[in-house]
Amino acid sequence: MNSNDSTLRVGDNFIAGPVVGTLGAMAVYWLARAQDSQLLLAIAYAGFFINLFNLIPLSPFDGGRITAIISPKVWLLGVPILGALFFWRPSPMLILVAILAAPQVLKAFRYDPNAPENRRYYGVPLAKRVEYGCWYLGLAAFLAIMSYELHESLSPGRP
């Protein structure tokens, strides 16, 4: 897309928010380890977990915007994830997110990659799709590992 093209498209900056959030959580984690602070470890855990939660592949989360680059059909994977979270830890906030996500899920069901408006908006080269897929999966795996490790280290009875 050249600089004169004003057409809306899936862009290059959707991964920036989760990466910056992860770097912030890492900074707090390193500070916590340097100062041997349980409070800072808990804050780092919250940062990692919130960033991981934000990567659910469903709009309005950042994960929904990132996975839209791959294909809006990926949003359909977010539905069972959100459902599992609700059954694991019921929360009115998850119901609100589901209501906000419903129009995007319907859009994913109806998504036609050959429609002209979809080609213009979601027209991203395969190399870019693969790149974002790798970033997304790598970041999600890193956040899941860090969330798990910190959760375990903050559990009572653990050193």
C-alpha positions in Angstrom: 0.0 0.0 0.0 1.5 3.3 -1.0 1.4 6.5 1.2 -1.3 8.0 -1.1 -3.7 5.1 -0.7 -6.4 6.0 1.8 -8.1 2.7 1.8 -8.6 1.1 5.2 -6.7 -2.2 5.5 -5.4 -4.5 8.1 -2.2 -2.8 9.2 1.3 -3.5 10.5 1.0 -2.1 14.0 -1.4 -4.5 15.7 1.3 -6.5 17.4 2.9 -3.4 19.0 0.5 -3.2 21.9 0.9 -6.8 23.2 4.7 -6.6 22.6 5.0 -3.3 24.6 2.8 -4.7 27.4 4.9 -7.9 27.5 8.1 -5.8 27.7 6.6 -3.8 30.6 5.8 -7.0 32.4 9.3 -8.3 31.8 10.8 -5.1 33.2 8.7 -5.5 36.4 9.7 -9.2 36.5 13.4 -8.4 36.3 13.0 -5.7 39.0 11.1 -8.2 41.2 13.9 -10.8 40.9 16.6 -8.1 41.5 14.8 -6.9 44.7 13.4 -10.3 45.7 9.9 -8.7 45.9 6.8 -10.9 46.0 4.7 -7.8 45.3 6.5 -7.0 42.1 6.3 -10.7 41.1 2.6 -10.5 41.5 2.4 -7.3 39.4 4.5 -9.0 36.7 2.2 -12.0 36.8 -0.8 -9.8 36.3 1.0 -8.1 33.4 1.8 -11.4 31.7 -1.7 -12.8 32.3 -3.5 -9.7 31.1 -1.4 -9.7 27.9 -2.1 -13.4 27.4 -5.8 -12.8 27.9 -5.7 -9.9 25.4 -4.4 -12.3 22.8 -7.6 -14.3 22.6 -8.2 -14.5 18.9 -11.5 -12.6 19.0 -12.4 -9.0 18.5 -12.4 -6.7 20.6 -9.1 -8.1 21.9 -5.7 -7.4 20.3 -5.6 -11.0 19.4 -8.6 -10.6 17.2 -7.0 -7.7 15.4 -3.7 -9.6 14.9 -5.4 -12.8 13.7 -7.5 -10.9 11.3 -4.3 -10.5 9.3 -4.1 -14.2 9.0 -7.9 -14.7 8.3 -11.1 -13.5 10.0 -12.0 -17.2 10.2 -9.5 -17.5 13.0 -11.9 -15.5 15.2 -14.0 -18.7 15.4 -11.2 -20.2 17.6 -11.8 -17.5 20.1 -15.4 -18.6 20.8 -14.5 -21.9 22.6 -11.6 -20.2 24.4 -13.9 -17.5 25.7 -16.5 -20.2 26.6 -14.0 -22.3 28.5 -12.8 -19.2 30.4 -16.4 -18.5 31.4 -17.0 -22.1 32.6 -13.7 -22.1 34.4 -14.1 -18.7 36.1 -17.6 -17.3 35.5 -17.6 -13.5 35.2 -20.1 -10.9 34.0 -17.1 -9.2 32.2 -16.8 -12.3 30.0 -20.5 -12.1 29.1 -19.9 -8.4 28.1 -16.9 -9.4 26.0 -19.0 -12.1 24.3 -21.8 -9.6 23.5 -19.2 -7.2 22.1 -17.6 -10.0 20.1 -20.8 -11.4 18.6 -20.9 -9.1 15.5 -17.3 -10.1 14.6 -18.1 -13.8 15.1 -21.1 -13.4 12.7 -18.8 -11.6 10.3 -16.3 -14.5 10.5 -19.1 -17.0 9.7 -20.1 -15.0 6.7 -16.5 -14.1 5.6 -16.0 -14.5 1.8 -12.3 -14.0 0.9 -13.2 -13.3 -2.7 -15.6 -10.4 -1.9 -14.0 -7.1 -3.3 -14.3 -5.3 0.1 -12.6 -8.2 1.9 -9.8 -8.4 -0.7 -9.1 -4.7 -0.2 -9.2 -4.7 3.6 -7.7 -8.2 4.3 -5.4 -8.3 1.2 -2.2 -9.1 3.0 0.7 -11.0 1.3 1.2 -14.6 2.5 4.7 -13.8 3.9 3.1 -11.1 6.1 0.4 -13.6 7.3 3.1 -16.1 8.2 5.2 -13.5 10.0 2.2 -12.3 12.1 1.2 -15.9 12.8 4.7 -16.7 14.1 4.8 -13.5 16.2 1.3 -14.3 17.6 2.0 -17.9 18.5 5.5 -17.1 19.9 4.2 -14.3 22.0 1.2 -16.4 23.3 3.5 -19.3 24.2 6.0 -17.0 26.0 3.1 -15.3 27.9 1.6 -18.7 28.8 4.9 -20.0 30.1 5.6 -16.8 32.1 2.1 -16.7 33.6 2.3 -20.4 34.6 5.7 -20.1 36.1 4.9 -17.0 38.1 1.6 -18.4 39.2 3.4 -21.5 40.5 6.1 -19.5 42.2 3.5 -17.2 43.9 1.5 -20.2 45.2 1.6 -20.8 48.9 4.2 -23.4 50.0 6.4 -22.8 47.0 10.0 -21.4 47.4 
